[in-house]
């Protein structure tokens, strides 16, 4: 298990995840990242989150990957391509 952190940012703001989550692998980290994007967008529905990005980092602060909110919230069919891209890249 490894600790990962889900930081959110746009051009003018950064929201830092100080707690993180333990995951078994990058697939689980990806699934949690997508769930986090959906959760944040639903909880704060007055904001337009499409310009935001979720940065997934490990316990050393190294960025593992980025999930643009627009990628998750825009077109649900695009998420399958995202999964395939992540799986082939790692």
Biopython code that builds the backbone (N, CA, C, O; Angstrom):
import numpy as np
from Bio.PDB.StructureBuilder import StructureBuilder

atoms = [
    (1, "UNK", "N", (0.842, -1.173, 0.000)),
    (1, "UNK", "CA", (0.000, 0.000, 0.000)),
    (1, "UNK", "C", (0.895, 1.246, 0.000)),
    (1, "UNK", "O", (1.967, 1.283, 0.602)),
    (2, "UNK", "N", (0.407, 2.233, -0.688)),
    (2, "UNK", "CA", (1.129, 3.499, -0.730)),
    (2, "UNK", "C", (0.159, 4.644, -0.478)),
    (2, "UNK", "O", (-1.028, 4.544, -0.788)),
    (3, "UNK", "N", (0.665, 5.714, 0.076)),
    (3, "UNK", "CA", (-0.134, 6.894, 0.373)),
    (3, "UNK", "C", (-0.121, 7.822, -0.838)),
    (3, "UNK", "O", (0.943, 8.130, -1.374)),
    (4, "UNK", "N", (-1.294, 8.265, -1.268)),
    (4, "UNK", "CA", (-1.393, 9.244, -2.351)),
    (4, "UNK", "C", (-2.215, 10.433, -1.873)),
    (4, "UNK", "O", (-3.023, 10.321, -0.951)),
    (5, "UNK", "N", (-1.993, 11.572, -2.520)),
    (5, "UNK", "CA", (-2.678, 12.809, -2.162)),
    (5, "UNK", "C", (-3.354, 13.373, -3.399)),
    (5, "UNK", "O", (-2.831, 13.278, -4.509)),
    (6, "UNK", "N", (-4.528, 13.962, -3.191)),
    (6, "UNK", "CA", (-5.346, 14.480, -4.281)),
    (6, "UNK", "C", (-5.468, 15.994, -4.128)),
    (6, "UNK", "O", (-6.353, 16.482, -3.425)),
    (7, "UNK", "N", (-4.588, 16.729, -4.781)),
    (7, "UNK", "CA", (-4.589, 18.191, -4.720)),
    (7, "UNK", "C", (-5.373, 18.741, -5.905)),
    (7, "UNK", "O", (-5.247, 18.239, -7.022)),
    (8, "UNK", "N", (-6.178, 19.767, -5.665)),
    (8, "UNK", "CA", (-6.966, 20.394, -6.732)),
    (8, "UNK", "C", (-6.418, 21.791, -7.017)),
    (8, "UNK", "O", (-6.006, 22.509, -6.107)),
    (9, "UNK", "N", (-6.422, 22.159, -8.295)),
    (9, "UNK", "CA", (-5.949, 23.503, -8.636)),
    (9, "UNK", "C", (-6.648, 24.023, -9.887)),
    (9, "UNK", "O", (-7.149, 23.264, -10.717)),
    (10, "UNK", "N", (-6.660, 25.350, -9.986)),
    (10, "UNK", "CA", (-7.001, 26.033, -11.230)),
    (10, "UNK", "C", (-5.957, 27.132, -11.395)),
    (10, "UNK", "O", (-4.940, 27.103, -10.702)),
    (11, "UNK", "N", (-6.165, 28.072, -12.262)),
    (11, "UNK", "CA", (-5.128, 29.077, -12.518)),
    (11, "UNK", "C", (-4.892, 30.016, -11.340)),
    (11, "UNK", "O", (-3.844, 30.658, -11.280)),
    (12, "UNK", "N", (-5.826, 30.115, -10.410)),
    (12, "UNK", "CA", (-5.661, 31.075, -9.318)),
    (12, "UNK", "C", (-5.752, 30.479, -7.919)),
    (12, "UNK", "O", (-5.611, 31.212, -6.939)),
    (13, "UNK", "N", (-5.979, 29.192, -7.795)),
    (13, "UNK", "CA", (-6.207, 28.608, -6.478)),
    (13, "UNK", "C", (-5.695, 27.173, -6.410)),
    (13, "UNK", "O", (-5.717, 26.442, -7.400)),
    (14, "UNK", "N", (-5.229, 26.780, -5.211)),
    (14, "UNK", "CA", (-4.790, 25.404, -4.963)),
    (14, "UNK", "C", (-5.443, 24.921, -3.674)),
    (14, "UNK", "O", (-5.399, 25.607, -2.652)),
    (15, "UNK", "N", (-6.045, 23.744, -3.726)),
    (15, "UNK", "CA", (-6.598, 23.097, -2.543)),
    (15, "UNK", "C", (-5.721, 21.884, -2.245)),
    (15, "UNK", "O", (-5.659, 20.947, -3.042)),
    (16, "UNK", "N", (-5.045, 21.902, -1.100)),
    (16, "UNK", "CA", (-4.075, 20.864, -0.752)),
    (16, "UNK", "C", (-4.737, 19.785, 0.098)),
    (16, "UNK", "O", (-5.406, 20.080, 1.088)),
    (17, "UNK", "N", (-4.541, 18.545, -0.300)),
    (17, "UNK", "CA", (-5.009, 17.383, 0.451)),
    (17, "UNK", "C", (-3.928, 17.020, 1.463)),
    (17, "UNK", "O", (-2.854, 16.552, 1.087)),
    (18, "UNK", "N", (-4.206, 17.233, 2.730)),
    (18, "UNK", "CA", (-3.220, 16.949, 3.767)),
    (18, "UNK", "C", (-3.378, 15.548, 4.368)),
    (18, "UNK", "O", (-2.494, 15.080, 5.086)),
    (19, "UNK", "N", (-4.487, 14.885, 4.080)),
    (19, "UNK", "CA", (-4.739, 13.544, 4.648)),
    (19, "UNK", "C", (-4.342, 12.431, 3.695)),
    (19, "UNK", "O", (-3.701, 11.461, 4.099)),
    (20, "UNK", "N", (-4.721, 12.566, 2.433)),
    (20, "UNK", "CA", (-4.418, 11.536, 1.450)),
    (20, "UNK", "C", (-5.232, 10.275, 1.658)),
    (20, "UNK", "O", (-6.196, 10.250, 2.423)),
    (21, "UNK", "N", (-4.821, 9.234, 0.961)),
    (21, "UNK", "CA", (-5.492, 7.932, 1.042)),
    (21, "UNK", "C", (-4.481, 6.844, 0.709)),
    (21, "UNK", "O", (-3.544, 7.061, -0.060)),
    (22, "UNK", "N", (-4.683, 5.687, 1.291)),
    (22, "UNK", "CA", (-3.836, 4.541, 0.968)),
    (22, "UNK", "C", (-4.458, 3.784, -0.191)),
    (22, "UNK", "O", (-5.660, 3.519, -0.203)),
    (23, "UNK", "N", (-3.622, 3.436, -1.169)),
    (23, "UNK", "CA", (-4.083, 2.681, -2.331)),
    (23, "UNK", "C", (-3.126, 1.520, -2.577)),
    (23, "UNK", "O", (-1.964, 1.546, -2.171)),
    (24, "UNK", "N", (-3.652, 0.499, -3.256)),
    (24, "UNK", "CA", (-2.839, -0.680, -3.576)),
    (24, "UNK", "C", (-2.010, -0.481, -4.832)),
    (24, "UNK", "O", (-0.903, -1.009, -4.942)),
    (25, "UNK", "N", (-2.555, 0.297, -5.800)),
    (25, "UNK", "CA", (-1.873, 0.458, -7.080)),
    (25, "UNK", "C", (-2.410, 1.691, -7.803)),
    (25, "UNK", "O", (-3.289, 2.385, -7.293)),
    (26, "UNK", "N", (-1.879, 1.956, -8.985)),
    (26, "UNK", "CA", (-2.304, 3.126, -9.758)),
    (26, "UNK", "C", (-3.750, 3.023, -10.227)),
    (26, "UNK", "O", (-4.423, 4.042, -10.383)),
    (27, "UNK", "N", (-4.227, 1.826, -10.450)),
    (27, "UNK", "CA", (-5.619, 1.662, -10.853)),
    (27, "UNK", "C", (-6.548, 2.136, -9.745)),
    (27, "UNK", "O", (-7.521, 2.844, -10.001)),
    (28, "UNK", "N", (-6.248, 1.750, -8.530)),
    (28, "UNK", "CA", (-7.062, 2.201, -7.399)),
    (28, "UNK", "C", (-6.924, 3.713, -7.198)),
    (28, "UNK", "O", (-7.903, 4.386, -6.876)),
    (29, "UNK", "N", (-5.726, 4.243, -7.384)),
    (29, "UNK", "CA", (-5.519, 5.692, -7.273)),
    (29, "UNK", "C", (-6.346, 6.428, -8.327)),
    (29, "UNK", "O", (-6.956, 7.458, -8.039)),
    (30, "UNK", "N", (-6.361, 5.898, -9.537)),
    (30, "UNK", "CA", (-7.154, 6.498, -10.616)),
    (30, "UNK", "C", (-8.633, 6.486, -10.288)),
    (30, "UNK", "O", (-9.324, 7.488, -10.470)),
    (31, "UNK", "N", (-9.122, 5.347, -9.800)),
    (31, "UNK", "CA", (-10.539, 5.223, -9.453)),
    (31, "UNK", "C", (-10.913, 6.215, -8.349)),
    (31, "UNK", "O", (-11.967, 6.849, -8.409)),
    (32, "UNK", "N", (-10.055, 6.344, -7.353)),
    (32, "UNK", "CA", (-10.326, 7.290, -6.269)),
    (32, "UNK", "C", (-10.246, 8.726, -6.759)),
    (32, "UNK", "O", (-10.997, 9.582, -6.292)),
    (33, "UNK", "N", (-9.346, 8.999, -7.692)),
    (33, "UNK", "CA", (-9.228, 10.355, -8.254)),
    (33, "UNK", "C", (-10.509, 10.737, -8.997)),
    (33, "UNK", "O", (-11.027, 11.840, -8.819)),
    (34, "UNK", "N", (-11.012, 9.841, -9.817)),
    (34, "UNK", "CA", (-12.245, 10.105, -10.567)),
    (34, "UNK", "C", (-13.410, 10.297, -9.599)),
    (34, "UNK", "O", (-14.236, 11.188, -9.792)),
    (35, "UNK", "N", (-13.478, 9.465, -8.560)),
    (35, "UNK", "CA", (-14.542, 9.604, -7.555)),
    (35, "UNK", "C", (-14.416, 10.935, -6.814)),
    (35, "UNK", "O", (-15.425, 11.572, -6.509)),
    (36, "UNK", "N", (-13.193, 11.354, -6.526)),
    (36, "UNK", "CA", (-12.979, 12.633, -5.835)),
    (36, "UNK", "C", (-13.434, 13.803, -6.698)),
    (36, "UNK", "O", (-14.058, 14.737, -6.194)),
    (37, "UNK", "N", (-13.130, 13.764, -7.984)),
    (37, "UNK", "CA", (-13.562, 14.827, -8.896)),
    (37, "UNK", "C", (-15.089, 14.907, -8.899)),
    (37, "UNK", "O", (-15.654, 15.994, -8.782)),
    (38, "UNK", "N", (-15.734, 13.796, -9.030)),
    (38, "UNK", "CA", (-17.205, 13.779, -9.052)),
    (38, "UNK", "C", (-17.777, 14.274, -7.724)),
    (38, "UNK", "O", (-18.758, 15.019, -7.711)),
    (39, "UNK", "N", (-17.180, 13.872, -6.626)),
    (39, "UNK", "CA", (-17.654, 14.268, -5.309)),
    (39, "UNK", "C", (-17.518, 15.779, -5.095)),
    (39, "UNK", "O", (-18.454, 16.430, -4.630)),
    (40, "UNK", "N", (-16.379, 16.320, -5.428)),
    (40, "UNK", "CA", (-16.153, 17.765, -5.268)),
    (40, "UNK", "C", (-17.106, 18.555, -6.146)),
    (40, "UNK", "O", (-17.690, 19.541, -5.696)),
    (41, "UNK", "N", (-17.269, 18.140, -7.372)),
    (41, "UNK", "CA", (-18.141, 18.867, -8.299)),
    (41, "UNK", "C", (-19.594, 18.829, -7.830)),
    (41, "UNK", "O", (-20.322, 19.806, -8.002)),
    (42, "UNK", "N", (-20.019, 17.729, -7.250)),
    (42, "UNK", "CA", (-21.397, 17.616, -6.772)),
    (42, "UNK", "C", (-21.603, 18.422, -5.494)),
    (42, "UNK", "O", (-22.652, 19.040, -5.313)),
    (43, "UNK", "N", (-20.610, 18.420, -4.610)),
    (43, "UNK", "CA", (-20.744, 19.114, -3.332)),
    (43, "UNK", "C", (-20.740, 20.628, -3.498)),
    (43, "UNK", "O", (-21.366, 21.343, -2.715)),
    (44, "UNK", "N", (-20.058, 21.105, -4.488)),
    (44, "UNK", "CA", (-19.939, 22.548, -4.691)),
    (44, "UNK", "C", (-20.496, 22.900, -6.056)),
    (44, "UNK", "O", (-19.787, 23.436, -6.908)),
    (45, "UNK", "N", (-21.735, 22.605, -6.255)),
    (45, "UNK", "CA", (-22.323, 22.737, -7.578)),
    (45, "UNK", "C", (-22.511, 24.174, -8.059)),
    (45, "UNK", "O", (-22.896, 24.379, -9.210)),
    (46, "UNK", "N", (-22.253, 25.172, -7.218)),
    (46, "UNK", "CA", (-22.369, 26.557, -7.666)),
    (46, "UNK", "C", (-21.135, 27.002, -8.452)),
    (46, "UNK", "O", (-21.188, 27.997, -9.174)),
    (47, "UNK", "N", (-20.043, 26.284, -8.319)),
    (47, "UNK", "CA", (-18.819, 26.621, -9.039)),
    (47, "UNK", "C", (-18.735, 25.866, -10.360)),
    (47, "UNK", "O", (-19.245, 24.754, -10.498)),
    (48, "UNK", "N", (-18.090, 26.489, -11.309)),
    (48, "UNK", "CA", (-17.797, 25.801, -12.560)),
    (48, "UNK", "C", (-16.420, 25.158, -12.395)),
    (48, "UNK", "O", (-15.399, 25.844, -12.430)),
    (49, "UNK", "N", (-16.400, 23.865, -12.220)),
    (49, "UNK", "CA", (-15.167, 23.134, -11.930)),
    (49, "UNK", "C", (-14.401, 22.714, -13.180)),
    (49, "UNK", "O", (-13.332, 22.113, -13.069)),
    (50, "UNK", "N", (-14.922, 23.015, -14.362)),
    (50, "UNK", "CA", (-14.289, 22.496, -15.586)),
    (50, "UNK", "C", (-12.863, 22.990, -15.801)),
    (50, "UNK", "O", (-12.102, 22.347, -16.524)),
    (51, "UNK", "N", (-12.480, 24.105, -15.198)),
    (51, "UNK", "CA", (-11.106, 24.603, -15.362)),
    (51, "UNK", "C", (-10.153, 24.028, -14.311)),
    (51, "UNK", "O", (-8.955, 24.307, -14.354)),
    (52, "UNK", "N", (-10.654, 23.248, -13.388)),
    (52, "UNK", "CA", (-9.845, 22.677, -12.321)),
    (52, "UNK", "C", (-9.190, 21.363, -12.767)),
    (52, "UNK", "O", (-9.633, 20.701, -13.705)),
    (53, "UNK", "N", (-8.108, 21.018, -12.047)),
    (53, "UNK", "CA", (-7.405, 19.754, -12.280)),
    (53, "UNK", "C", (-7.134, 19.098, -10.938)),
    (53, "UNK", "O", (-6.906, 19.780, -9.940)),
    (54, "UNK", "N", (-7.158, 17.787, -10.917)),
    (54, "UNK", "CA", (-6.806, 17.023, -9.729)),
    (54, "UNK", "C", (-5.412, 16.445, -9.957)),
    (54, "UNK", "O", (-5.184, 15.700, -10.910)),
    (55, "UNK", "N", (-4.490, 16.798, -9.075)),
    (55, "UNK", "CA", (-3.107, 16.323, -9.165)),
    (55, "UNK", "C", (-2.930, 15.202, -8.144)),
    (55, "UNK", "O", (-3.135, 15.411, -6.948)),
    (56, "UNK", "N", (-2.557, 14.038, -8.605)),
    (56, "UNK", "CA", (-2.355, 12.897, -7.714)),
    (56, "UNK", "C", (-0.850, 12.735, -7.495)),
    (56, "UNK", "O", (-0.081, 12.542, -8.436)),
    (57, "UNK", "N", (-0.454, 12.820, -6.208)),
    (57, "UNK", "CA", (0.969, 12.751, -5.852)),
    (57, "UNK", "C", (1.193, 11.638, -4.842)),
    (57, "UNK", "O", (0.282, 11.248, -4.112)),
    (58, "UNK", "N", (2.427, 11.130, -4.812)),
    (58, "UNK", "CA", (2.762, 10.100, -3.831)),
    (58, "UNK", "C", (3.266, 10.745, -2.547)),
    (58, "UNK", "O", (3.286, 11.970, -2.427)),
    (59, "UNK", "N", (3.673, 9.915, -1.588)),
    (59, "UNK", "CA", (4.100, 10.416, -0.287)),
    (59, "UNK", "C", (5.378, 11.248, -0.344)),
    (59, "UNK", "O", (5.677, 11.985, 0.597)),
    (60, "UNK", "N", (6.132, 11.141, -1.430)),
    (60, "UNK", "CA", (7.340, 11.948, -1.603)),
    (60, "UNK", "C", (7.047, 13.281, -2.285)),
    (60, "UNK", "O", (7.936, 14.121, -2.430)),
    (61, "UNK", "N", (5.794, 13.471, -2.704)),
    (61, "UNK", "CA", (5.415, 14.695, -3.393)),
    (61, "UNK", "C", (5.571, 14.623, -4.897)),
    (61, "UNK", "O", (5.340, 15.607, -5.599)),
    (62, "UNK", "N", (5.964, 13.457, -5.395)),
    (62, "UNK", "CA", (6.100, 13.289, -6.845)),
    (62, "UNK", "C", (4.719, 13.121, -7.471)),
    (62, "UNK", "O", (3.911, 12.315, -7.009)),
    (63, "UNK", "N", (4.458, 13.885, -8.519)),
    (63, "UNK", "CA", (3.164, 13.803, -9.186)),
    (63, "UNK", "C", (3.083, 12.530, -10.020)),
    (63, "UNK", "O", (3.958, 12.254, -10.841)),
    (64, "UNK", "N", (2.028, 11.763, -9.799)),
    (64, "UNK", "CA", (1.826, 10.511, -10.524)),
    (64, "UNK", "C", (1.040, 10.733, -11.806)),
    (64, "UNK", "O", (1.395, 10.202, -12.859)),
    (65, "UNK", "N", (-0.036, 11.523, -11.715)),
    (65, "UNK", "CA", (-0.832, 11.866, -12.887)),
    (65, "UNK", "C", (-1.784, 13.002, -12.536)),
    (65, "UNK", "O", (-1.955, 13.353, -11.369)),
    (66, "UNK", "N", (-2.395, 13.564, -13.565)),
    (66, "UNK", "CA", (-3.352, 14.669, -13.420)),
    (66, "UNK", "C", (-4.672, 14.242, -14.058)),
    (66, "UNK", "O", (-4.694, 13.618, -15.119)),
    (67, "UNK", "N", (-5.765, 14.589, -13.394)),
    (67, "UNK", "CA", (-7.104, 14.336, -13.940)),
    (67, "UNK", "C", (-7.797, 15.683, -14.106)),
    (67, "UNK", "O", (-8.191, 16.284, -13.107)),
    (68, "UNK", "N", (-7.960, 16.176, -15.324)),
    (68, "UNK", "CA", (-8.723, 17.411, -15.521)),
    (68, "UNK", "C", (-10.196, 17.177, -15.170)),
    (68, "UNK", "O", (-10.789, 16.185, -15.594)),
    (69, "UNK", "N", (-10.770, 18.080, -14.406)),
    (69, "UNK", "CA", (-12.189, 17.942, -14.039)),
    (69, "UNK", "C", (-13.048, 17.871, -15.293)),
    (69, "UNK", "O", (-13.993, 17.084, -15.344)),
    (70, "UNK", "N", (-12.742, 18.676, -16.304)),
    (70, "UNK", "CA", (-13.532, 18.683, -17.538)),
    (70, "UNK", "C", (-13.525, 17.310, -18.204)),
    (70, "UNK", "O", (-14.496, 16.921, -18.853)),
    (71, "UNK", "N", (-12.443, 16.593, -18.042)),
    (71, "UNK", "CA", (-12.339, 15.259, -18.631)),
    (71, "UNK", "C", (-13.360, 14.312, -18.014)),
    (71, "UNK", "O", (-13.955, 13.488, -18.708)),
    (72, "UNK", "N", (-13.556, 14.435, -16.708)),
    (72, "UNK", "CA", (-14.494, 13.567, -16.000)),
    (72, "UNK", "C", (-15.922, 14.090, -16.127)),
    (72, "UNK", "O", (-16.852, 13.312, -16.339)),
    (73, "UNK", "N", (-16.097, 15.390, -16.000)),
    (73, "UNK", "CA", (-17.440, 15.967, -15.956)),
    (73, "UNK", "C", (-18.038, 16.234, -17.325)),
    (73, "UNK", "O", (-19.259, 16.300, -17.472)),
    (74, "UNK", "N", (-17.172, 16.390, -18.339)),
    (74, "UNK", "CA", (-17.658, 16.780, -19.656)),
    (74, "UNK", "C", (-18.432, 15.710, -20.373)),
    (74, "UNK", "O", (-19.648, 15.828, -20.520)),
    (75, "UNK", "N", (-17.772, 14.673, -20.823)),
    (75, "UNK", "CA", (-18.389, 13.635, -21.637)),
    (75, "UNK", "C", (-18.112, 12.284, -20.982)),
    (75, "UNK", "O", (-16.965, 11.837, -20.983)),
    (76, "UNK", "N", (-19.114, 11.626, -20.428)),
    (76, "UNK", "CA", (-18.887, 10.366, -19.713)),
    (76, "UNK", "C", (-18.214, 9.286, -20.549)),
    (76, "UNK", "O", (-17.525, 8.425, -20.001)),
    (77, "UNK", "N", (-18.400, 9.317, -21.859)),
    (77, "UNK", "CA", (-17.775, 8.297, -22.703)),
    (77, "UNK", "C", (-16.263, 8.446, -22.753)),
    (77, "UNK", "O", (-15.561, 7.472, -23.025)),
    (78, "UNK", "N", (-15.752, 9.627, -22.500)),
    (78, "UNK", "CA", (-14.301, 9.851, -22.556)),
    (78, "UNK", "C", (-13.573, 9.169, -21.411)),
    (78, "UNK", "O", (-12.370, 8.928, -21.511)),
    (79, "UNK", "N", (-14.257, 8.855, -20.341)),
    (79, "UNK", "CA", (-13.596, 8.247, -19.194)),
    (79, "UNK", "C", (-13.023, 6.876, -19.538)),
    (79, "UNK", "O", (-11.973, 6.511, -19.010)),
    (80, "UNK", "N", (-13.677, 6.103, -20.407)),
    (80, "UNK", "CA", (-13.138, 4.805, -20.801)),
    (80, "UNK", "C", (-11.810, 4.958, -21.516)),
    (80, "UNK", "O", (-10.898, 4.160, -21.298)),
    (81, "UNK", "N", (-11.684, 5.954, -22.355)),
    (81, "UNK", "CA", (-10.414, 6.223, -23.018)),
    (81, "UNK", "C", (-9.339, 6.620, -22.029)),
    (81, "UNK", "O", (-8.169, 6.282, -22.209)),
    (82, "UNK", "N", (-9.724, 7.334, -20.987)),
    (82, "UNK", "CA", (-8.787, 7.722, -19.938)),
    (82, "UNK", "C", (-8.261, 6.485, -19.224)),
    (82, "UNK", "O", (-7.061, 6.379, -18.971)),
    (83, "UNK", "N", (-9.149, 5.548, -18.895)),
    (83, "UNK", "CA", (-8.723, 4.311, -18.241)),
    (83, "UNK", "C", (-7.735, 3.553, -19.125)),
    (83, "UNK", "O", (-6.701, 3.086, -18.647)),
    (84, "UNK", "N", (-8.049, 3.432, -20.396)),
    (84, "UNK", "CA", (-7.170, 2.710, -21.311)),
    (84, "UNK", "C", (-5.814, 3.401, -21.427)),
    (84, "UNK", "O", (-4.775, 2.742, -21.467)),
    (85, "UNK", "N", (-5.832, 4.735, -21.479)),
    (85, "UNK", "CA", (-4.579, 5.492, -21.592)),
    (85, "UNK", "C", (-3.719, 5.285, -20.350)),
    (85, "UNK", "O", (-2.511, 5.081, -20.463)),
    (86, "UNK", "N", (-4.329, 5.335, -19.167)),
    (86, "UNK", "CA", (-3.574, 5.122, -17.931)),
    (86, "UNK", "C", (-3.020, 3.711, -17.861)),
    (86, "UNK", "O", (-1.867, 3.520, -17.473)),
    (87, "UNK", "N", (-3.823, 2.716, -18.230)),
    (87, "UNK", "CA", (-3.375, 1.340, -18.131)),
    (87, "UNK", "C", (-2.236, 1.062, -19.107)),
    (87, "UNK", "O", (-1.315, 0.317, -18.772)),
    (88, "UNK", "N", (-2.276, 1.631, -20.279)),
    (88, "UNK", "CA", (-1.212, 1.372, -21.250)),
    (88, "UNK", "C", (0.059, 2.149, -20.911)),
    (88, "UNK", "O", (1.153, 1.768, -21.326)),
    (89, "UNK", "N", (-0.089, 3.240, -20.155)),
    (89, "UNK", "CA", (1.084, 4.064, -19.826)),
    (89, "UNK", "C", (1.845, 3.603, -18.625)),
    (89, "UNK", "O", (2.948, 4.089, -18.378)),
    (90, "UNK", "N", (1.294, 2.669, -17.852)),
    (90, "UNK", "CA", (1.966, 2.252, -16.614)),
    (90, "UNK", "C", (2.244, 0.782, -16.616)),
    (90, "UNK", "O", (2.804, 0.259, -15.653)),
]
sb = StructureBuilder()
sb.init_structure("model")
sb.init_model(0)
sb.init_chain("A")
sb.init_seg("    ")
for serial, (resi, resn, name, xyz) in enumerate(atoms, 1):
    if name == "N":
        sb.init_residue(resn, " ", resi, " ")
    sb.init_atom(name, np.array(xyz, "f"), 0.0, 1.0, " ", f" {name:<3s}", serial, name[0])
structure = sb.get_structure()
